[in-house]
Amino acid sequence: MKHKNKSRRDFLSKITVGAGILPLTLLDENPTVQVAKKKVVCVGGHPDDPESGCGGTLAKLAKQGYDVTIVYLTTGEAGIAGKSHAEAAAVRKAEAIKGSKVLNAKPVFAGQIDGDTVVNNEWIRKLHDIISAEKPDIVFTHWPIDSHKDHQAASLLTIQAWMNSGKSFQLFFFEVLTGIQTAVFSPTDYVDISDTQEQKRQSVYCHTSQNPDAIYSEGHAEMEATRGKEIGSRAAEGFIRANGKGGTMMGF
């Protein structure tokens, strides 16, 4: 290994594609030739899930020039005490649109109902069609071992879309409130979000109806710091690669 005197962080930042790092170059070796723009999709159970689970990564990808789409399986209809489903959905949809804008992402609302999500053949086809329409290179979604059934549904539907597409995109799972919601999560890959952590936080704080202070105090700030320590950075997000194999830090 060259550069033996480099720091651990420098070493991690230079791990190659052969070690499981995603190749994310937007230009080929000829800088005058523009290759097709890369696309990323994130599927979350509710508004605020993609933002809190991998908002720093989505923001970083958008800065790299990727087209980023966030698919919300539900519109958070059951997420505001004292409001009807229609009232809550209107509030949370507006928050999601605002939060996704902070991340420079396009919001898409799949149309399932918060707290009443289903995994059946109809919805396997529907979510497959939504994801396929974006022609993604990378897709992020919930880890399927999660205490919230809407998160499980989002994950299982996305897994089916991945399989039915012939695994045409790379699939990664993110964590939310590990130890409280996400369980048995051991990252195969990391993204250093030190430079987009504040942008992520701003997107989460767009979801004012969900008490964003609690989202961070209940574990997300600690998660970002812990994952950062694991790769030698100030803040990071951890992911599990669907094939179970990975490197140490994604290359962007």
Accessible surface in RSA format (square Angstrom, percent):
REM  Atomic radii and reference values for relative SASA: ProtOr
REM  Chains: A
REM  Algorithm: Lee & Richards
REM  Probe-radius: 1.40
REM  Slices: 20
REM RES _ NUM      All-atoms   Total-Side   Main-Chain    Non-polar    All polar
REM                ABS   REL    ABS   REL    ABS   REL    ABS   REL    ABS   REL
RES MET A   1   155.05  80.3  96.03  63.6  59.02 140.5  79.10  67.3  75.95 100.6
RES LYS A   2   167.92  81.9 156.24  95.9  11.68  27.8 105.98  95.4  61.94  66.0
RES HIS A   3   121.46  66.4  95.44  66.3  26.02  66.6  69.88  72.0  51.58  60.0
RES LYS A   4   177.55  86.6 141.37  86.7  36.19  86.2  91.02  81.9  86.53  92.2
RES ASN A   5   153.72 106.0 121.58 117.5  32.13  77.4  37.28  89.7 116.44 112.5
RES LYS A   6   103.38  50.4  83.65  51.3  19.73  47.0  32.60  29.3  70.78  75.4
RES SER A   7    60.10  50.8  45.77  61.1  14.33  33.0  51.70 110.1   8.40  11.8
RES ARG A   8   136.07  57.1 121.86  62.1  14.22  33.9  70.90  96.9  65.17  39.5
RES ARG A   9   116.72  49.0 114.54  58.4   2.18   5.2  33.54  45.8  83.18  50.4
RES ASP A  10    52.36  36.7  52.15  51.9   0.21   0.5   2.17   5.1  50.19  50.1
RES PHE A  11    88.62  44.3  84.58  52.4   4.04  10.5  88.61  53.7   0.01   0.0
RES LEU A  12    10.58   5.9   8.77   6.3   1.81   4.6   8.77   6.2   1.81   4.9
RES SER A  13    62.91  53.2  34.46  46.0  28.45  65.5  29.41  62.6  33.50  46.9
RES LYS A  14   116.58  56.9  98.14  60.2  18.44  43.9  78.04  70.2  38.54  41.0
RES ILE A  15    30.52  17.4  15.00  11.2  15.53  37.4  19.58  14.1  10.94  29.7
RES THR A  16    93.83  66.7  85.97  87.2   7.86  18.7  76.80 103.2  17.03  25.8
RES VAL A  17    87.27  57.4  78.77  71.3   8.50  20.5  78.77  68.4   8.50  23.0
RES GLY A  18    78.73  97.1   0.00   N/A  78.73  97.1  41.56 114.1  37.17  83.2
RES ALA A  19    45.49  41.8  27.98  43.2  17.51  39.8  40.61  57.2   4.88  12.9
RES GLY A  20    19.13  23.6   0.00   N/A  19.13  23.6  18.53  50.9   0.60   1.3
RES ILE A  21     8.87   5.0   6.35   4.7   2.52   6.1   6.35   4.6   2.52   6.8
RES LEU A  22     3.74   2.1   1.04   0.7   2.69   6.8   1.09   0.8   2.65   7.1
RES PRO A  23    77.08  56.2  64.90  59.2  12.18  44.3  70.24  58.0   6.84  42.5
RES LEU A  24    18.16  10.1   6.94   5.0  11.22  28.2   8.59   6.0   9.57  25.7
RES THR A  25    96.55  68.7  80.66  81.8  15.89  37.9  53.51  71.9  43.05  65.1
RES LEU A  26    39.23  21.8  35.10  25.1   4.13  10.4  35.10  24.6   4.13  11.1
RES LEU A  27    69.11  38.5  64.80  46.4   4.31  10.8  65.20  45.8   3.92  10.5
RES ASP A  28    66.65  46.7  47.59  47.4  19.06  45.1  34.74  81.8  31.92  31.8
RES GLU A  29   179.41 103.0 147.25 111.4  32.15  76.6  69.80 135.0 109.61  89.5
RES ASN A  30    70.54  48.6  65.12  62.9   5.42  13.0  24.90  59.9  45.64  44.1
RES PRO A  31    99.91  72.8  84.16  76.7  15.75  57.3  84.80  70.0  15.11  93.9
RES THR A  32   118.46  84.3  81.23  82.4  37.23  88.7  78.44 105.4  40.02  60.5
RES VAL A  33    68.30  44.9  65.43  59.2   2.87   6.9  68.30  59.3   0.00   0.0
RES GLN A  34   125.17  70.0  98.47  72.0  26.70  63.6  55.06 117.2  70.11  53.2
RES VAL A  35    49.74  32.7  40.27  36.5   9.47  22.8  46.91  40.8   2.83   7.7
RES ALA A  36    87.82  80.7  65.57 101.2  22.25  50.6  77.21 108.7  10.61  28.1
RES LYS A  37   115.79  56.5  97.06  59.6  18.73  44.6  52.02  46.8  63.76  67.9
RES LYS A  38    62.37  30.4  62.31  38.2   0.06   0.1  14.63  13.2  47.74  50.9
RES LYS A  39    67.64  33.0  67.64  41.5   0.00   0.0  27.79  25.0  39.86  42.5
RES VAL A  40     1.13   0.7   0.00   0.0   1.13   2.7   0.00   0.0   1.13   3.1
RES VAL A  41     0.40   0.3   0.40   0.4   0.00   0.0   0.40   0.3   0.00   0.0
RES CYS A  42     0.00   0.0   0.00   0.0   0.00   0.0   0.00   0.0   0.00   0.0
RES VAL A  43     0.00   0.0   0.00   0.0   0.00   0.0   0.00   0.0   0.00   0.0
RES GLY A  44     0.00   0.0   0.00   N/A   0.00   0.0   0.00   0.0   0.00   0.0
RES GLY A  45     0.00   0.0   0.00   N/A   0.00   0.0   0.00   0.0   0.00   0.0
RES HIS A  46    13.78   7.5  13.78   9.6   0.00   0.0   7.31   7.5   6.48   7.5
RES PRO A  47     0.00   0.0   0.00   0.0   0.00   0.0   0.00   0.0   0.00   0.0
RES ASP A  48    16.38  11.5  16.38  16.3   0.00   0.0   0.00   0.0  16.38  16.3
RES ASP A  49     9.86   6.9   9.86   9.8   0.00   0.0   0.00   0.0   9.86   9.8
RES PRO A  50     0.00   0.0   0.00   0.0   0.00   0.0   0.00   0.0   0.00   0.0
RES GLU A  51     0.00   0.0   0.00   0.0   0.00   0.0   0.00   0.0   0.00   0.0
RES SER A  52     5.47   4.6   4.70   6.3   0.77   1.8   1.04   2.2   4.42   6.2
RES GLY A  53     3.92   4.8   0.00   N/A   3.92   4.8   0.00   0.0   3.92   8.8
RES CYS A  54     0.00   0.0   0.00   0.0   0.00   0.0   0.00   0.0   0.00   0.0
RES GLY A  55     0.00   0.0   0.00   N/A   0.00   0.0   0.00   0.0   0.00   0.0
RES GLY A  56     0.00   0.0   0.00   N/A   0.00   0.0   0.00   0.0   0.00   0.0
RES THR A  57     0.00   0.0   0.00   0.0   0.00   0.0   0.00   0.0   0.00   0.0
RES LEU A  58     0.00   0.0   0.00   0.0   0.00   0.0   0.00   0.0   0.00   0.0
RES ALA A  59     0.00   0.0   0.00   0.0   0.00   0.0   0.00   0.0   0.00   0.0
RES LYS A  60    25.98  12.7  25.94  15.9   0.03   0.1  11.56  10.4  14.41  15.4
RES LEU A  61     0.00   0.0   0.00   0.0   0.00   0.0   0.00   0.0   0.00   0.0
RES ALA A  62    18.25  16.8   2.81   4.3  15.43  35.1   3.27   4.6  14.98  39.7
RES LYS A  63   126.06  61.5  87.56  53.7  38.50  91.7  66.77  60.1  59.29  63.2
RES GLN A  64    75.91  42.4  66.84  48.8   9.07  21.6   5.60  11.9  70.31  53.3
RES GLY A  65    23.61  29.1   0.00   N/A  23.61  29.1  23.59  64.7   0.02   0.0
RES TYR A  66     8.68   4.1   0.29   0.2   8.39  21.8   0.29   0.2   8.39  10.3
RES ASP A  67    59.39  41.6  55.51  55.3   3.88   9.2  19.41  45.7  39.98  39.9
RES VAL A  68     6.77   4.5   0.00   0.0   6.77  16.3   0.00   0.0   6.77  18.4
RES THR A  69     6.20   4.4   6.20   6.3   0.00   0.0   0.07   0.1   6.13   9.3
RES ILE A  70     0.00   0.0   0.00   0.0   0.00   0.0   0.00   0.0   0.00   0.0
RES VAL A  71     0.11   0.1   0.11   0.1   0.00   0.0   0.11   0.1   0.00   0.0
RES TYR A  72     0.11   0.1   0.00   0.0   0.11   0.3   0.00   0.0   0.11   0.1
RES LEU A  73     0.00   0.0   0.00   0.0   0.00   0.0   0.00   0.0   0.00   0.0
RES THR A  74     0.00   0.0   0.00   0.0   0.00   0.0   0.00   0.0   0.00   0.0
RES THR A  75    14.45  10.3  14.45  14.6   0.00   0.0   4.43   6.0  10.01  15.1
RES GLY A  76     0.00   0.0   0.00   N/A   0.00   0.0   0.00   0.0   0.00   0.0
RES GLU A  77    16.23   9.3  15.00  11.4   1.23   2.9   5.92  11.4  10.31   8.4
RES ALA A  78    61.97  57.0  28.68  44.3  33.29  75.7  34.67  48.8  27.30  72.3
RES GLY A  79    26.99  33.3   0.00   N/A  26.99  33.3  14.23  39.0  12.76  28.6
RES ILE A  80    27.12  15.4  20.16  15.0   6.96  16.8  22.39  16.1   4.73  12.8
RES ALA A  81   107.16  98.5  69.12 106.7  38.03  86.5  80.85 113.9  26.31  69.7
RES GLY A  82    89.51 110.4   0.00   N/A  89.51 110.4  44.81 123.0  44.71 100.1
RES LYS A  83    95.16  46.4  77.54  47.6  17.61  41.9  32.08  28.9  63.08  67.2
RES SER A  84    58.76  49.7  43.73  58.4  15.03  34.6  51.30 109.3   7.46  10.4
RES HIS A  85    92.42  50.5  88.41  61.5   4.01  10.3  59.31  61.1  33.11  38.5
RES ALA A  86    79.96  73.5  62.31  96.2  17.64  40.1  71.40 100.6   8.55  22.7
RES GLU A  87    93.24  53.5  86.55  65.5   6.69  15.9  35.91  69.5  57.33  46.8
RES ALA A  88     0.00   0.0   0.00   0.0   0.00   0.0   0.00   0.0   0.00   0.0
RES ALA A  89    19.02  17.5  18.50  28.6   0.52   1.2  18.68  26.3   0.34   0.9
RES ALA A  90    65.44  60.2  48.87  75.4  16.57  37.7  57.97  81.6   7.47  19.8
RES VAL A  91    52.37  34.5  46.93  42.5   5.44  13.1  52.03  45.2   0.34   0.9
RES ARG A  92     7.58   3.2   7.58   3.9   0.00   0.0   0.00   0.0   7.58   4.6
RES LYS A  93    92.74  45.2  92.74  56.9   0.00   0.0  37.88  34.1  54.86  58.4
RES ALA A  94    61.23  56.3  51.04  78.8  10.18  23.2  55.52  78.2   5.70  15.1
RES GLU A  95    14.60   8.4  12.81   9.7   1.79   4.3  12.62  24.4   1.98   1.6
RES ALA A  96     0.00   0.0   0.00   0.0   0.00   0.0   0.00   0.0   0.00   0.0
RES ILE A  97    79.60  45.3  79.29  59.1   0.31   0.7  79.29  57.1   0.31   0.8
RES LYS A  98   128.76  62.8 124.65  76.5   4.11   9.8  73.05  65.7  55.71  59.3
RES GLY A  99     0.00   0.0   0.00   N/A   0.00   0.0   0.00   0.0   0.00   0.0
RES SER A 100     0.35   0.3   0.35   0.5   0.00   0.0   0.00   0.0   0.35   0.5
RES LYS A 101   158.24  77.2 149.93  92.0   8.30  19.8  96.39  86.8  61.85  65.9
RES VAL A 102    42.12  27.7  28.77  26.0  13.34  32.2  36.62  31.8   5.50  14.9
RES LEU A 103     0.00   0.0   0.00   0.0   0.00   0.0   0.00   0.0   0.00   0.0
RES ASN A 104    96.75  66.7  73.43  71.0  23.31  56.1  25.38  61.1  71.37  69.0
RES ALA A 105    11.61  10.7   0.00   0.0  11.61  26.4   2.79   3.9   8.83  23.4
RES LYS A 106   103.15  50.3  97.68  59.9   5.48  13.0  68.95  62.1  34.21  36.4
RES PRO A 107    39.60  28.9  25.95  23.7  13.66  49.6  25.95  21.4  13.66  84.9
RES VAL A 108    36.38  23.9  32.94  29.8   3.44   8.3  36.38  31.6   0.00   0.0
RES PHE A 109    49.22  24.6  23.85  14.8  25.37  66.0  23.85  14.5  25.37  72.6
RES ALA A 110    17.15  15.8   0.00   0.0  17.15  39.0   0.91   1.3  16.23  43.0
RES GLY A 111    48.68  60.0   0.00   N/A  48.68  60.0  28.10  77.1  20.58  46.1
RES GLN A 112     6.58   3.7   2.98   2.2   3.61   8.6   5.03  10.7   1.56   1.2
RES ILE A 113    73.17  41.6  71.72  53.4   1.46   3.5  71.72  51.6   1.46   4.0
RES ASP A 114    11.92   8.3   8.99   9.0   2.93   6.9   0.00   0.0  11.92  11.9
RES GLY A 115    42.96  53.0   0.00   N/A  42.96  53.0  22.61  62.0  20.35  45.6
RES ASP A 116    97.19  68.1  90.86  90.4   6.33  15.0  15.67  36.9  81.53  81.3
RES THR A 117     9.56   6.8   0.33   0.3   9.23  22.0   0.00   0.0   9.56  14.4
RES VAL A 118    63.89  42.0  59.04  53.5   4.84  11.7  63.89  55.5   0.00   0.0
RES VAL A 119    65.70  43.2  34.94  31.6  30.75  74.1  34.94  30.4  30.75  83.4
RES ASN A 120    64.44  44.4  56.58  54.7   7.87  18.9  35.02  84.3  29.43  28.4
RES ASN A 121   106.64  73.5 102.51  99.1   4.13   9.9  18.02  43.4  88.62  85.7
RES GLU A 122    82.15  47.2  79.47  60.1   2.68   6.4  24.53  47.4  57.62  47.0
RES TRP A 123    25.47  10.2  25.47  12.3   0.00   0.0  11.31   6.0  14.16  23.0
RES ILE A 124    29.63  16.9  29.63  22.1   0.00   0.0  29.63  21.3   0.00   0.0
RES ARG A 125   147.53  61.9 145.10  74.0   2.44   5.8  69.17  94.5  78.36  47.5
RES LYS A 126    85.43  41.7  82.06  50.3   3.37   8.0  52.84  47.6  32.59  34.7
RES LEU A 127     0.00   0.0   0.00   0.0   0.00   0.0   0.00   0.0   0.00   0.0
RES HIS A 128    45.40  24.8  45.36  31.5   0.04   0.1  35.04  36.1  10.36  12.1
RES ASP A 129    88.74  62.2  81.46  81.1   7.28  17.2  27.98  65.8  60.76  60.6
RES ILE A 130    40.61  23.1  34.87  26.0   5.74  13.8  39.81  28.7   0.80   2.2
RES ILE A 131     1.43   0.8   1.43   1.1   0.00   0.0   1.43   1.0   0.00   0.0
RES SER A 132    46.30  39.1  33.77  45.1  12.52  28.8  33.48  71.3  12.81  18.0
RES ALA A 133    73.93  68.0  43.64  67.4  30.29  68.9  54.11  76.2  19.82  52.5
RES GLU A 134    25.26  14.5  24.52  18.5   0.74   1.8   2.47   4.8  22.79  18.6
RES LYS A 135   155.74  76.0 138.11  84.7  17.63  42.0 104.83  94.4  50.91  54.2
RES PRO A 136    14.08  10.3   4.82   4.4   9.26  33.7   4.82   4.0   9.26  57.5
RES ASP A 137    51.16  35.8  44.22  44.0   6.94  16.4  13.41  31.6  37.75  37.6
RES ILE A 138     3.32   1.9   3.32   2.5   0.00   0.0   3.32   2.4   0.00   0.0
RES VAL A 139     0.00   0.0   0.00   0.0   0.00   0.0   0.00   0.0   0.00   0.0
RES PHE A 140     0.00   0.0   0.00   0.0   0.00   0.0   0.00   0.0   0.00   0.0
RES THR A 141     0.00   0.0   0.00   0.0   0.00   0.0   0.00   0.0   0.00   0.0
RES HIS A 142     0.77   0.4   0.77   0.5   0.00   0.0   0.15   0.2   0.62   0.7
RES TRP A 143    37.94  15.2  37.31  18.1   0.63   1.5  37.31  19.9   0.63   1.0
RES PRO A 144    35.55  25.9  26.68  24.3   8.87  32.3  26.68  22.0   8.87  55.2
RES ILE A 145    84.69  48.2  80.72  60.1   3.97   9.6  84.69  61.0   0.00   0.0
RES ASP A 146     6.90   4.8   0.65   0.6   6.25  14.8   2.37   5.6   4.54   4.5
RES SER A 147    82.54  69.7  42.46  56.7  40.08  92.3  46.38  98.8  36.16  50.7
RES HIS A 148    61.62  33.7  56.23  39.1   5.39  13.8  39.05  40.3  22.56  26.3
RES LYS A 149   100.94  49.2  95.52  58.6   5.42  12.9  85.43  76.9  15.50  16.5
RES ASP A 150     0.00   0.0   0.00   0.0   0.00   0.0   0.00   0.0   0.00   0.0
RES HIS A 151     3.34   1.8   3.34   2.3   0.00   0.0   1.57   1.6   1.76   2.1
RES GLN A 152    65.02  36.4  65.02  47.5   0.00   0.0   6.77  14.4  58.25  44.2
RES ALA A 153     5.42   5.0   3.99   6.2   1.43   3.3   5.10   7.2   0.32   0.9
RES ALA A 154     0.00   0.0   0.00   0.0   0.00   0.0   0.00   0.0   0.00   0.0
RES SER A 155     0.00   0.0   0.00   0.0   0.00   0.0   0.00   0.0   0.00   0.0
RES LEU A 156    80.29  44.7  79.61  57.0   0.67   1.7  79.61  55.9   0.67   1.8
RES LEU A 157     0.00   0.0   0.00   0.0   0.00   0.0   0.00   0.0   0.00   0.0
RES THR A 158     0.00   0.0   0.00   0.0   0.00   0.0   0.00   0.0   0.00   0.0
RES ILE A 159    28.11  16.0  28.11  20.9   0.00   0.0  28.11  20.2   0.00   0.0
RES GLN A 160    62.67  35.0  62.67  45.8   0.00   0.0   6.02  12.8  56.65  43.0
RES ALA A 161     0.72   0.7   0.54   0.8   0.18   0.4   0.54   0.8   0.18   0.5
RES TRP A 162    26.06  10.5  26.06  12.6   0.00   0.0  24.45  13.0   1.61   2.6
RES MET A 163    98.51  51.0  82.45  54.6  16.06  38.2  64.84  55.1  33.68  44.6
RES ASN A 164    86.77  59.8  54.11  52.3  32.66  78.7  18.75  45.1  68.02  65.7
RES SER A 165    32.51  27.5   8.68  11.6  23.84  54.9  17.21  36.6  15.30  21.4
RES GLY A 166    61.70  76.1   0.00   N/A  61.70  76.1  35.72  98.0  25.98  58.2
RES LYS A 167   120.46  58.8 100.25  61.5  20.20  48.1  49.26  44.3  71.19  75.8
RES SER A 168    82.61  69.8  44.89  59.9  37.72  86.9  44.20  94.1  38.41  53.8
RES PHE A 169    10.45   5.2   3.89   2.4   6.56  17.1   8.16   4.9   2.29   6.6
RES GLN A 170    66.89  37.4  61.89  45.2   5.00  11.9  35.76  76.1  31.13  23.6
RES LEU A 171     3.32   1.8   0.14   0.1   3.17   8.0   0.14   0.1   3.17   8.5
RES PHE A 172     0.00   0.0   0.00   0.0   0.00   0.0   0.00   0.0   0.00   0.0
RES PHE A 173    11.58   5.8  11.58   7.2   0.00   0.0  11.58   7.0   0.00   0.0
RES PHE A 174     0.78   0.4   0.05   0.0   0.73   1.9   0.05   0.0   0.73   2.1
RES GLU A 175     3.57   2.0   3.57   2.7   0.00   0.0   2.70   5.2   0.87   0.7
RES VAL A 176     3.73   2.5   3.73   3.4   0.00   0.0   3.73   3.2   0.00   0.0
RES LEU A 177    18.97  10.6  18.43  13.2   0.54   1.4  18.97  13.3   0.00   0.0
RES THR A 178    52.19  37.1  31.26  31.7  20.93  49.9  31.26  42.0  20.93  31.6
RES GLY A 179    72.19  89.0   0.00   N/A  72.19  89.0  37.66 103.3  34.53  77.3
RES ILE A 180   105.37  60.0  81.04  60.4  24.33  58.6  86.06  62.0  19.31  52.4
RES GLN A 181    48.03  26.9  43.88  32.1   4.15   9.9   3.90   8.3  44.13  33.5
RES THR A 182     1.74   1.2   1.16   1.2   0.58   1.4   0.00   0.0   1.74   2.6
RES ALA A 183    41.80  38.4  38.02  58.7   3.78   8.6  41.80  58.9   0.00   0.0
RES VAL A 184   120.55  79.3  94.70  85.7  25.85  62.3 107.51  93.4  13.03  35.3
RES PHE A 185    19.32   9.7   0.00   0.0  19.32  50.3   0.20   0.1  19.12  54.7
RES SER A 186    84.44  71.4  76.60 102.2   7.85  18.1  42.42  90.3  42.02  58.9
RES PRO A 187    23.48  17.1   6.03   5.5  17.45  63.4   6.03   5.0  17.45 108.4
RES THR A 188    27.70  19.7  19.63  19.9   8.06  19.2  26.64  35.8   1.06   1.6
RES ASP A 189     0.00   0.0   0.00   0.0   0.00   0.0   0.00   0.0   0.00   0.0
RES TYR A 190    25.36  11.8  25.36  14.4   0.00   0.0   9.85   7.4  15.51  19.1
RES VAL A 191     0.00   0.0   0.00   0.0   0.00   0.0   0.00   0.0   0.00   0.0
RES ASP A 192    19.21  13.5  19.11  19.0   0.10   0.2   6.87  16.2  12.33  12.3
RES ILE A 193     0.00   0.0   0.00   0.0   0.00   0.0   0.00   0.0   0.00   0.0
RES SER A 194    24.32  20.5  17.63  23.5   6.69  15.4  17.73  37.7   6.59   9.2
RES ASP A 195    92.90  65.1  63.74  63.4  29.16  68.9  48.19 113.4  44.71  44.6
RES THR A 196     0.42   0.3   0.00   0.0   0.42   1.0   0.42   0.6   0.00   0.0
RES GLN A 197    26.35  14.7  26.25  19.2   0.10   0.2   4.98  10.6  21.37  16.2
RES GLU A 198   100.83  57.9  97.45  73.7   3.38   8.1  57.58 111.4  43.25  35.3
RES GLN A 199    29.89  16.7  25.87  18.9   4.01   9.6  19.52  41.5  10.37   7.9
RES LYS A 200     3.15   1.5   3.15   1.9   0.00   0.0   0.20   0.2   2.96   3.1
RES ARG A 201    68.75  28.9  68.75  35.0   0.00   0.0  22.98  31.4  45.76  27.7
RES GLN A 202    92.36  51.6  85.42  62.4   6.94  16.5  27.52  58.6  64.84  49.2
RES SER A 203     0.00   0.0   0.00   0.0   0.00   0.0   0.00   0.0   0.00   0.0
RES VAL A 204     0.12   0.1   0.12   0.1   0.00   0.0   0.12   0.1   0.00   0.0
RES TYR A 205    79.07  36.9  71.04  40.4   8.03  20.9  59.14  44.4  19.93  24.6
RES CYS A 206    12.36   9.3   5.77   6.4   6.58  15.5   2.98   7.6   9.37  10.1
RES HIS A 207     0.00   0.0   0.00   0.0   0.00   0.0   0.00   0.0   0.00   0.0
RES THR A 208    99.85  71.0  83.02  84.2  16.83  40.1  61.73  82.9  38.12  57.6
RES SER A 209    40.88  34.5   7.32   9.8  33.56  77.3  20.02  42.6  20.86  29.2
RES GLN A 210    39.36  22.0  23.94  17.5  15.42  36.7   7.19  15.3  32.18  24.4
RES ASN A 211    87.74  60.5  81.70  78.9   6.05  14.6  31.41  75.6  56.33  54.4
RES PRO A 212    12.95   9.4  12.95  11.8   0.00   0.0  12.95  10.7   0.00   0.0
RES ASP A 213    89.61  62.8  86.11  85.7   3.50   8.3  25.87  60.9  63.74  63.6
RES ALA A 214    22.87  21.0  20.51  31.7   2.36   5.4  22.70  32.0   0.17   0.5
RES ILE A 215    22.92  13.0  21.69  16.2   1.24   3.0  22.81  16.4   0.11   0.3
RES TYR A 216    11.46   5.3   9.24   5.3   2.22   5.8   9.32   7.0   2.13   2.6
RES SER A 217    96.27  81.4  54.63  72.9  41.65  95.9  53.43 113.8  42.84  60.0
RES GLU A 218    93.73  53.8  79.02  59.8  14.72  35.0  30.97  59.9  62.77  51.2
RES GLY A 219    13.29  16.4   0.00   N/A  13.29  16.4  12.90  35.4   0.39   0.9
RES HIS A 220     3.69   2.0   3.69   2.6   0.00   0.0   0.66   0.7   3.03   3.5
RES ALA A 221    41.60  38.3  36.21  55.9   5.39  12.3  37.03  52.1   4.57  12.1
RES GLU A 222   125.87  72.3 117.81  89.1   8.06  19.2  44.00  85.1  81.87  66.8
RES MET A 223    26.60  13.8  24.08  15.9   2.52   6.0  26.50  22.5   0.10   0.1
RES GLU A 224     2.96   1.7   2.64   2.0   0.32   0.8   2.96   5.7   0.00   0.0
RES ALA A 225    40.28  37.0  38.96  60.1   1.32   3.0  39.67  55.9   0.61   1.6
RES THR A 226    56.39  40.1  55.82  56.6   0.57   1.4  40.29  54.1  16.09  24.3
RES ARG A 227    24.36  10.2  24.36  12.4   0.00   0.0   2.51   3.4  21.85  13.2
RES GLY A 228     0.00   0.0   0.00   N/A   0.00   0.0   0.00   0.0   0.00   0.0
RES LYS A 229   161.45  78.8 141.61  86.9  19.84  47.2  89.35  80.4  72.10  76.8
RES GLU A 230    63.22  36.3  47.97  36.3  15.25  36.3  35.56  68.8  27.66  22.6
RES ILE A 231     1.07   0.6   0.18   0.1   0.88   2.1   0.18   0.1   0.88   2.4
RES GLY A 232    31.97  39.4   0.00   N/A  31.97  39.4  22.34  61.3   9.64  21.6
RES SER A 233    13.66  11.5   1.02   1.4  12.63  29.1   5.52  11.8   8.14  11.4
RES ARG A 234   151.53  63.6 130.49  66.5  21.04  50.1  81.38 111.2  70.15  42.5
RES ALA A 235     0.00   0.0   0.00   0.0   0.00   0.0   0.00   0.0   0.00   0.0
RES ALA A 236     0.72   0.7   0.00   0.0   0.72   1.6   0.00   0.0   0.72   1.9
RES GLU A 237     7.71   4.4   4.85   3.7   2.87   6.8   7.71  14.9   0.00   0.0
RES GLY A 238     1.43   1.8   0.00   N/A   1.43   1.8   0.00   0.0   1.43   3.2
RES PHE A 239     0.00   0.0   0.00   0.0   0.00   0.0   0.00   0.0   0.00   0.0
RES ILE A 240    16.96   9.6  16.96  12.6   0.00   0.0  16.96  12.2   0.00   0.0
RES ARG A 241    27.83  11.7  27.08  13.8   0.75   1.8   8.06  11.0  19.76  12.0
RES ALA A 242    29.32  27.0   3.07   4.7  26.25  59.7   3.73   5.2  25.59  67.8
RES ASN A 243    92.67  63.9  64.84  62.7  27.83  67.0  34.93  84.1  57.74  55.8
RES GLY A 244    50.24  62.0   0.00   N/A  50.24  62.0  26.14  71.7  24.11  54.0
RES LYS A 245   154.16  75.2 149.76  91.9   4.40  10.5  96.79  87.1  57.37  61.1
RES GLY A 246    34.45  42.5   0.00   N/A  34.45  42.5   2.26   6.2  32.19  72.1
RES GLY A 247    18.89  23.3   0.00   N/A  18.89  23.3   5.42  14.9  13.47  30.2
RES THR A 248    41.67  29.6  40.64  41.2   1.02   2.4  16.99  22.8  24.68  37.3
RES MET A 249    21.22  11.0  19.05  12.6   2.17   5.2  17.02  14.5   4.21   5.6
RES MET A 250     2.56   1.3   0.00   0.0   2.56   6.1   0.00   0.0   2.56   3.4
RES GLY A 251    42.68  52.6   0.00   N/A  42.68  52.6  22.79  62.5  19.89  44.5
RES PHE A 252    28.53  14.3   1.40   0.9  27.13  70.6  19.14  11.6   9.39  26.9
END  Absolute sums over single chains surface
CHAIN  1 A    11453.3       8939.0       2514.2       6497.8       4955.5
END  Absolute sums over all chains
TOTAL         11453.3       8939.0       2514.2       6497.8       4955.5
